[in-house]
Amino acid sequence: MVLVPEISLTPQMVDRFLARFGDCVSVLHSKLSIGERFDQWQKINDNEAKIIIGARSAVFAPAEDIGIIIIDEEHDSSYKSEMTPRYNAKEIAYYLAKQNNIPLVLGSATPDINTFYKAQIGKIKLLTLRNRANNSRLPEVKVVDLRDELAQGNKSMISRLLHDKIEENIKNKKQTILFLNRRGYSTFVMCRDCGFTAKCKNCNVTLTYHKDENKLKCHLCGFETHNISICPVCGSKNVKYFGTGTQKLESEIHNMFPGVSTIRMDIDTVTRKNTHEAILNRFKNENIDVLIGTQMVVKGHHFPNVTLVGVIAADSSLNIEDFRASERTFQILTQVAGRAGRENSPGEVIIQTYNPDHFSIEYAKEQNYDLFYKAEISLRERLKYPPFCDIIVLGINGKDEEMVKKSAEKMAKILEKYKDSNFFISKAIPSPISRIKNRYRWRIILKCNFNSSVINKINASLEEYYKNNKKDINIFIDINPGSMM
């Protein structure tokens, strides 16, 4: 059983296994039709498939005699489901491996901090690969301070250094990947006279402008509406677009380099079946100059002719409300850097940032996981974050804002009765995104060492709450969530 974090990685992985082992491979992921999924499921159930490859849900495949489980890019947050049931595929895989007394292999160039900590204290075995595939050299990484670019009058999203390197790559018939973890054209639309900002009617977030369709879209609930040119509040025509997305980046690349060939890979371009594979094949086989994408382009892909990678905004993952922000930034920068120079030609990586001195960016530049781990684990220990505790989020949501607030406060008060040295309870507070799909969201954060005693306390609290309160408020529990948003 081989698990990969992104559906876009399955074709590449399947091709490698088919070439080596022949037609005994089964594939499972959410983009399959119901009929295709049934056929694959039946193939596994009838013991015709010897190798199962898929995204996180493939861990539930009906394999009777598993011999080994391999989790590729094990650090990736995609293995944790953010919807009910809120399972972690790595935990399911660990249970299966223990039940069947078989090896579980967790592979990553940038291991999850919790996983690496377990290896350091001897709970799991650490195996280290010192050389890259094909013995190719690591790419040279340069960091550009965007504050200097602004001081020099460069207001574009492409630094002077990155511009020169892209130009050189185009002349040399080499390929470039540009990584920007925001889709759309502009991240928000605002009236410069009265300050009105276009927001989703269902969620407490700004709408993103998509130029291709001339629409404003919500990336949380899917709501979309026509673009605005006149402010609905004050009637001003001084409506401007702020922020940057992959569409705008692609447009700017065409303006800078007339005649350049580009292809974009983000959620907007991979809506149809097999479009992941089609985009990657086109980039590779048609020798397209520039691939522009979100985190879909970061993981595991092998493009022999890519010699340059540009990270447009390294700070976007640093400025999130999550204790793993530094870890995610280091991982994503190191992973995207790994797409450059994978064959004979040397690779270069340009990281653009407003925070060049942040330790996650400094160590990503050096591609030194050990130094990053030492700095991060020291912070985690002092602040008592995982792996030194578990984090449980109790999410409370409903359609009535005041009722949600009162319910969250009541739940926190009930939980307080069980507070002890191993059971820290935060105040009930609104979630960072306080409304999604017209449901208001509050949360309570628990820090503890998760065990049966903690389970009993939470269950007892829930029972007490539901005895005296309405049940039209939804409460969910997420243990070590993949996102704190």
C-alpha positions as CSV (number, residue, x, y, z in Angstrom):
1,M,0.0,0.0,0.0
2,V,1.5,3.3,-1.1
3,L,-0.1,6.6,-0.1
4,V,0.6,10.0,-1.7
5,P,-0.7,13.4,-0.5
6,E,-2.0,14.8,-3.8
7,I,-4.1,13.2,-6.5
8,S,-1.8,14.9,-9.0
9,L,1.0,12.6,-7.8
10,T,-0.8,9.3,-8.5
11,P,-0.2,9.1,-12.3
12,Q,3.6,9.6,-11.9
13,M,3.7,7.0,-9.1
14,V,1.5,4.5,-11.0
15,D,3.7,4.8,-14.1
16,R,6.8,3.9,-12.1
17,F,5.1,0.9,-10.4
18,L,3.6,-0.3,-13.7
19,A,7.0,-0.1,-15.4
20,R,8.6,-2.1,-12.6
21,F,5.9,-4.6,-11.5
22,G,3.5,-4.9,-14.4
23,D,-0.3,-4.8,-14.4
24,C,-1.0,-5.6,-10.7
25,V,-1.5,-2.1,-9.5
26,S,-4.8,-0.6,-8.2
27,V,-5.5,3.1,-7.9
28,L,-7.9,4.8,-5.4
29,H,-8.7,8.5,-5.1
30,S,-11.7,10.8,-5.1
31,K,-11.5,11.9,-8.7
32,L,-12.5,8.4,-9.9
33,S,-16.1,7.9,-11.0
34,I,-18.3,5.6,-8.8
35,G,-18.0,2.9,-11.4
36,E,-14.2,3.2,-11.5
37,R,-13.9,3.2,-7.8
38,F,-16.1,0.0,-7.6
39,D,-13.9,-1.7,-10.2
40,Q,-10.7,-0.8,-8.3
41,W,-12.3,-1.8,-4.9
42,Q,-13.4,-5.2,-6.4
43,K,-9.9,-5.8,-7.9
44,I,-8.4,-5.3,-4.4
45,N,-11.1,-7.4,-2.7
46,D,-10.5,-10.3,-5.2
47,N,-6.8,-10.1,-4.4
48,E,-5.9,-9.3,-8.1
49,A,-4.1,-6.1,-7.1
50,K,-0.8,-6.6,-5.4
51,I,0.0,-2.9,-5.1
52,I,-2.5,-0.2,-4.0
53,I,-1.7,3.4,-4.7
54,G,-3.8,6.3,-3.7
55,A,-4.5,9.4,-1.6
56,R,-5.4,9.2,2.1
57,S,-8.7,7.3,1.7
58,A,-6.9,4.4,0.1
59,V,-5.8,3.5,3.6
60,F,-9.3,1.9,4.0
61,A,-8.9,-0.4,0.9
62,P,-10.1,-3.9,1.6
63,A,-6.7,-5.5,1.4
64,E,-6.5,-8.8,3.3
65,D,-2.8,-9.5,3.4
66,I,-0.9,-6.3,3.5
67,G,2.9,-6.7,3.6
68,I,4.1,-3.1,3.8
69,I,2.6,0.4,4.0
70,I,4.6,3.3,2.5
71,I,3.5,6.9,3.1
72,D,5.2,9.3,0.6
73,E,5.7,13.0,1.7
74,E,4.5,12.0,5.2
75,H,4.8,15.5,6.5
76,D,2.0,16.7,4.3
77,S,-1.2,18.0,6.1
78,S,-3.4,16.4,3.4
79,Y,-3.2,13.1,5.2
80,K,-5.4,14.6,8.0
81,S,-9.1,14.9,7.0
82,E,-10.7,18.2,7.9
83,M,-14.2,16.8,7.4
84,T,-16.1,14.2,9.4
85,P,-14.7,11.6,10.1
86,R,-11.7,13.7,11.0
87,Y,-9.2,10.8,10.7
88,N,-5.4,10.9,10.1
89,A,-4.4,8.4,7.5
90,K,-1.0,8.1,9.2
91,E,-2.6,7.0,12.4
92,I,-4.8,4.5,10.5
93,A,-1.7,3.2,8.7
94,Y,0.2,2.8,12.1
95,Y,-2.7,0.8,13.5
96,L,-2.9,-1.5,10.4
97,A,0.9,-2.0,10.5
98,K,0.8,-2.9,14.2
99,Q,-2.2,-5.2,13.8
100,N,-0.6,-7.0,10.8
101,N,3.0,-6.9,12.3
102,I,4.3,-5.3,9.1
103,P,6.7,-2.4,8.3
104,L,5.4,1.2,8.0
105,V,7.7,3.4,6.0
106,L,7.3,7.2,6.3
107,G,9.2,9.0,3.6
108,S,10.0,12.7,3.4
109,A,12.9,15.2,2.8
110,T,11.3,17.4,5.4
111,P,9.7,15.1,8.0
112,D,6.9,16.2,10.2
113,I,8.4,17.6,13.5
114,N,6.4,15.0,15.5
115,T,7.6,12.1,13.4
116,F,11.3,13.2,13.5
117,Y,11.0,13.7,17.3
118,K,9.8,10.1,17.6
119,A,12.9,9.0,15.6
120,Q,15.2,11.1,17.9
121,I,13.9,9.5,21.1
122,G,14.0,6.0,19.6
123,K,10.3,5.3,19.2
124,I,10.7,4.7,15.4
125,K,13.8,3.9,13.4
126,L,15.5,6.7,11.3
127,L,16.9,5.8,7.9
128,T,18.7,8.6,6.0
129,L,19.3,9.0,2.3
130,R,22.3,11.3,1.9
131,N,22.2,11.7,-1.9
132,R,19.6,13.0,-4.3
133,A,18.2,10.9,-7.1
134,N,20.7,10.4,-10.0
135,N,23.3,11.9,-7.6
136,S,22.4,15.4,-8.8
137,R,23.6,18.4,-6.9
138,L,21.3,20.4,-4.6
139,P,20.2,23.6,-6.3
140,E,21.7,27.0,-5.4
141,V,19.2,29.0,-3.3
142,K,19.2,32.8,-3.2
143,V,16.9,34.9,-1.1
144,V,15.6,38.3,-2.3
145,D,14.5,40.9,0.2
146,L,11.4,42.5,-1.3
147,R,11.8,45.6,0.9
148,D,15.0,46.4,-1.1
149,E,13.0,45.9,-4.3
150,L,10.4,48.4,-3.2
151,A,13.2,50.8,-2.2
152,Q,14.7,50.5,-5.7
153,G,11.3,51.3,-7.2
154,N,10.4,47.8,-8.3
155,K,6.7,47.4,-7.5
156,S,6.1,44.3,-9.6
157,M,5.7,40.8,-8.1
158,I,8.9,39.6,-9.9
159,S,12.2,40.8,-8.4
160,R,15.0,42.0,-10.7
161,L,17.1,38.9,-10.0
162,L,14.2,36.5,-10.8
163,H,13.4,38.4,-13.9
164,D,16.9,38.0,-15.2
165,K,17.0,34.3,-14.4
166,I,13.7,33.6,-16.1
167,E,14.9,35.5,-19.2
168,E,18.1,33.5,-19.2
169,N,16.2,30.2,-18.8
170,I,13.9,31.0,-21.8
171,K,16.9,31.8,-24.0
172,N,18.6,28.5,-22.9
173,K,15.4,26.5,-23.6
174,K,15.2,25.4,-20.0
175,Q,12.0,25.3,-17.9
176,T,10.9,27.4,-14.9
177,I,8.4,26.8,-12.1
178,L,6.9,29.8,-10.3
179,F,5.2,29.0,-7.0
180,L,2.5,31.2,-5.5
181,N,0.1,29.7,-3.0
182,R,-2.8,32.0,-3.9
183,R,-5.2,31.3,-6.8
184,G,-7.2,33.9,-8.7
185,Y,-6.2,37.3,-10.0
186,S,-6.5,39.6,-7.0
187,T,-7.1,38.5,-3.4
188,F,-9.6,41.3,-2.6
189,V,-11.5,44.2,-4.2
190,M,-11.8,47.5,-2.3
191,C,-13.3,51.0,-2.9
192,R,-10.5,53.5,-2.2
193,D,-13.0,56.3,-1.4
194,C,-15.2,54.7,1.4
195,G,-13.2,51.5,2.2
196,F,-15.9,49.1,1.2
197,T,-14.5,45.5,0.6
198,A,-16.3,42.9,-1.4
199,K,-17.1,40.0,1.0
200,C,-18.8,36.6,0.7
201,K,-22.5,36.8,1.7
202,N,-22.1,33.3,3.4
203,C,-18.6,33.5,5.0
204,N,-16.5,36.1,6.8
205,V,-13.9,36.4,4.1
206,T,-13.1,38.7,1.2
207,L,-14.0,37.6,-2.3
208,T,-11.2,36.9,-4.8
209,Y,-11.3,38.4,-8.3
210,H,-11.0,35.9,-11.2
211,K,-10.2,37.8,-14.3
212,D,-10.8,35.0,-16.8
213,E,-14.5,34.9,-15.9
214,N,-14.7,38.5,-14.6
215,K,-16.2,37.2,-11.4
216,L,-15.7,37.5,-7.6
217,K,-15.5,34.1,-5.9
218,C,-15.4,32.7,-2.3
219,H,-12.7,30.0,-1.9
220,L,-14.4,28.6,1.1
221,C,-18.1,28.0,0.1
222,G,-17.9,28.5,-3.7
223,F,-20.2,31.5,-3.8
224,E,-19.6,33.7,-6.9
225,T,-21.0,36.9,-8.2
226,H,-20.3,39.4,-11.0
227,N,-17.3,41.7,-10.6
228,I,-18.0,45.3,-9.4
229,S,-16.8,48.5,-11.1
230,I,-18.9,50.9,-9.1
231,C,-18.9,50.8,-5.3
232,P,-22.4,49.6,-4.0
233,V,-22.0,51.7,-0.9
234,C,-20.9,55.2,-2.1
235,G,-21.3,54.9,-5.8
236,S,-17.6,55.7,-6.5
237,K,-15.8,54.3,-9.6
238,N,-12.5,54.3,-7.7
239,V,-12.6,50.5,-7.2
240,K,-9.2,48.8,-7.1
241,Y,-7.8,45.3,-7.0
242,F,-5.3,44.3,-4.3
243,G,-3.1,41.3,-3.7
244,T,-1.8,38.7,-6.1
245,G,-3.0,35.3,-7.3
246,T,-1.8,32.8,-9.9
247,Q,-3.9,34.4,-12.7
248,K,-2.3,37.8,-12.2
249,L,1.2,36.3,-12.0
250,E,0.6,34.5,-15.3
251,S,-0.6,37.8,-16.9
252,E,2.5,39.7,-15.6
253,I,4.8,37.0,-17.0
254,H,3.2,37.4,-20.4
255,N,3.6,41.2,-20.2
256,M,7.3,40.9,-19.2
257,F,8.2,38.1,-21.7
258,P,6.1,38.5,-24.9
259,G,5.8,35.1,-26.6
260,V,6.6,33.1,-23.6
261,S,4.6,29.8,-23.2
262,T,3.0,29.3,-19.8
263,I,0.7,26.8,-18.1
264,R,-1.2,27.2,-14.8
265,M,-1.9,24.6,-12.2
266,D,-4.3,25.4,-9.4
267,I,-7.8,24.4,-8.2
268,D,-9.4,26.5,-11.0
269,T,-7.5,24.6,-13.8
270,V,-7.9,21.1,-12.5
271,T,-11.7,20.9,-12.0
272,R,-12.3,18.2,-14.6
273,K,-11.2,14.6,-14.4
274,N,-7.6,13.8,-15.5
275,T,-6.7,17.5,-15.8
276,H,-3.8,17.1,-13.2
277,E,-2.2,14.6,-15.5
278,A,-2.9,16.5,-18.7
279,I,-1.3,19.7,-17.4
280,L,1.8,18.0,-16.1
281,N,2.2,16.0,-19.3
282,R,1.8,19.1,-21.4
283,F,4.5,21.0,-19.4
284,K,6.9,18.1,-19.6
285,N,6.3,16.9,-23.2
286,E,5.6,20.2,-24.9
287,N,8.6,21.9,-23.2
288,I,6.4,24.8,-22.0
289,D,8.6,27.6,-20.7
290,V,6.9,28.4,-17.3
291,L,4.6,26.4,-15.0
292,I,2.8,28.6,-12.6
293,G,1.0,27.0,-9.7
294,T,0.0,26.7,-6.0
295,Q,1.2,23.9,-3.7
296,M,0.1,21.3,-6.3
297,V,3.4,21.9,-8.1
298,V,5.5,21.6,-5.0
299,K,5.4,17.9,-4.1
300,G,7.3,15.0,-5.7
301,H,7.1,15.9,-9.4
302,H,10.1,15.1,-11.5
303,F,10.8,17.4,-14.5
304,P,14.3,16.8,-16.0
305,N,14.4,20.2,-17.8
306,V,13.4,22.4,-14.9
307,T,16.5,24.4,-13.8
308,L,14.8,27.4,-12.1
309,V,12.2,27.7,-9.3
310,G,10.9,31.0,-8.2
311,V,9.0,31.5,-4.9
312,I,6.9,34.6,-5.4
313,A,5.7,35.2,-1.8
314,A,7.5,33.1,0.9
315,D,5.7,35.0,3.7
316,S,2.2,33.8,2.8
317,S,2.6,30.6,4.9
318,L,4.4,32.5,7.7
319,N,1.6,34.9,8.4
320,I,-1.1,32.3,9.4
321,E,-2.6,31.8,12.8
322,D,-1.0,28.3,13.4
323,F,1.8,27.2,15.7
324,R,3.2,25.2,12.7
325,A,3.6,28.3,10.5
326,S,7.4,28.1,10.6
327,E,7.4,24.3,9.9
328,R,5.0,24.7,7.0
329,T,7.1,27.5,5.5
330,F,10.4,25.5,5.8
331,Q,8.8,22.4,4.3
332,I,7.1,24.1,1.4
333,L,10.3,26.1,0.5
334,T,12.5,23.1,0.7
335,Q,10.1,20.9,-1.3
336,V,9.6,23.5,-4.1
337,A,13.4,24.0,-4.2
338,G,13.7,20.2,-4.8
339,R,11.9,20.6,-8.2
340,A,15.0,22.3,-9.7
341,G,18.1,20.7,-11.2
342,R,17.0,17.1,-10.8
343,E,19.0,15.8,-13.8
344,N,22.4,16.9,-15.2
345,S,21.8,20.7,-15.4
346,P,22.4,22.6,-12.2
347,G,19.4,24.1,-10.5
348,E,18.7,27.6,-9.1
349,V,16.0,28.7,-6.6
350,I,15.0,32.3,-6.0
351,I,13.0,32.9,-2.8
352,Q,11.3,36.3,-2.5
353,T,10.4,37.5,1.0
354,Y,9.8,40.4,3.3
355,N,11.3,38.3,6.2
356,P,14.7,37.1,5.0
357,D,16.1,36.8,8.5
358,H,13.3,34.4,9.7
359,F,15.0,31.1,10.8
360,S,12.7,29.0,8.6
361,I,13.7,30.9,5.5
362,E,17.4,31.0,6.5
363,Y,17.5,27.2,7.0
364,A,15.4,26.6,3.9
365,K,18.1,28.5,1.9
366,E,20.7,26.2,3.4
367,Q,18.4,23.2,2.9
368,N,19.4,22.1,6.4
369,Y,16.6,20.2,8.1
370,D,18.7,19.4,11.2
371,L,19.3,23.0,12.0
372,F,15.7,23.9,11.5
373,Y,14.5,21.0,13.6
374,K,16.8,22.0,16.5
375,A,15.4,25.6,16.5
376,E,11.8,24.6,16.1
377,I,11.8,21.7,18.7
378,S,13.3,24.1,21.2
379,L,10.5,26.6,20.7
380,R,7.8,23.8,20.8
381,E,9.2,22.5,24.1
382,R,9.2,26.0,25.8
383,L,5.7,26.8,24.6
384,K,4.4,23.3,25.2
385,Y,3.2,22.5,21.7
386,P,3.2,19.1,20.0
387,P,5.1,16.8,20.2
388,F,5.2,17.7,23.9
389,C,1.4,17.7,24.2
390,D,-1.7,17.0,22.1
391,I,-4.0,19.7,20.9
392,I,-7.8,19.1,20.8
393,V,-10.1,21.7,19.2
394,L,-13.7,21.7,20.2
395,G,-15.5,23.6,17.4
396,I,-18.9,25.0,18.0
397,N,-21.0,26.3,15.1
398,G,-24.6,27.2,14.3
399,K,-26.7,29.7,12.4
400,D,-27.5,32.0,15.3
401,E,-24.4,34.0,16.3
402,E,-25.5,34.8,19.9
403,M,-26.5,31.2,20.5
404,V,-23.2,29.9,19.2
405,K,-21.3,32.3,21.5
406,K,-23.4,31.3,24.6
407,S,-23.1,27.6,23.8
408,A,-19.3,27.9,23.5
409,E,-19.0,29.7,26.8
410,K,-21.2,27.1,28.5
411,M,-19.1,24.3,27.1
412,A,-15.9,26.0,28.3
413,K,-17.4,26.4,31.8
414,I,-18.4,22.7,31.9
415,L,-14.9,21.6,30.8
416,E,-13.2,23.9,33.4
417,K,-14.4,21.5,36.1
418,Y,-12.0,18.8,34.8
419,K,-9.0,21.1,34.5
420,D,-5.8,19.8,36.0
421,S,-2.1,19.8,35.3
422,N,-2.6,17.6,32.2
423,F,-5.7,19.3,30.9
424,F,-5.4,23.0,30.0
425,I,-8.5,24.7,28.6
426,S,-8.5,28.0,26.7
427,K,-11.4,30.5,26.8
428,A,-14.1,30.1,24.2
429,I,-13.2,32.5,21.4
430,P,-14.4,33.1,17.8
431,S,-12.5,31.0,15.2
432,P,-10.0,32.9,13.0
433,I,-12.6,32.6,10.2
434,S,-15.7,33.3,12.2
435,R,-18.4,32.4,9.7
436,I,-18.4,29.8,6.9
437,K,-21.5,28.9,4.8
438,N,-23.7,31.1,7.0
439,R,-22.7,29.2,10.2
440,Y,-21.0,31.1,12.9
441,R,-17.9,29.4,14.4
442,W,-16.4,29.5,17.9
443,R,-13.8,27.2,19.4
444,I,-12.2,26.0,22.6
445,I,-8.6,24.7,22.5
446,L,-7.4,22.0,24.9
447,K,-3.8,21.1,25.5
448,C,-3.2,17.7,27.1
449,N,-1.6,14.3,26.7
450,F,-4.3,12.4,24.9
451,N,-5.4,9.3,26.7
452,S,-8.5,7.4,27.9
453,S,-8.9,9.8,30.9
454,V,-9.1,12.8,28.5
455,I,-11.7,10.9,26.4
456,N,-13.8,10.3,29.5
457,K,-13.6,14.0,30.5
458,I,-14.7,15.2,27.1
459,N,-17.5,12.7,26.8
460,A,-18.8,13.6,30.3
461,S,-18.7,17.3,29.3
462,L,-20.6,16.7,26.1
463,E,-23.3,14.6,28.0
464,E,-23.7,17.4,30.6
465,Y,-24.0,20.1,27.8
466,Y,-26.6,18.2,25.8
467,K,-28.8,17.5,28.9
468,N,-29.5,21.2,29.3
469,N,-29.0,22.8,25.9
470,K,-30.6,22.8,22.5
471,K,-29.2,20.4,19.9
472,D,-29.3,22.7,16.9
473,I,-25.8,23.8,17.8
474,N,-23.1,21.5,16.2
475,I,-20.1,20.6,18.2
476,F,-17.2,18.7,16.6
477,I,-13.9,17.5,18.1
478,D,-10.7,17.4,16.2
479,I,-7.6,15.8,17.7
480,N,-4.3,17.4,16.5
481,P,-6.0,19.2,13.6
482,G,-4.2,19.7,10.3
483,S,-5.3,23.4,10.3
484,M,-5.9,25.8,13.2
485,M,-8.2,28.0,11.1
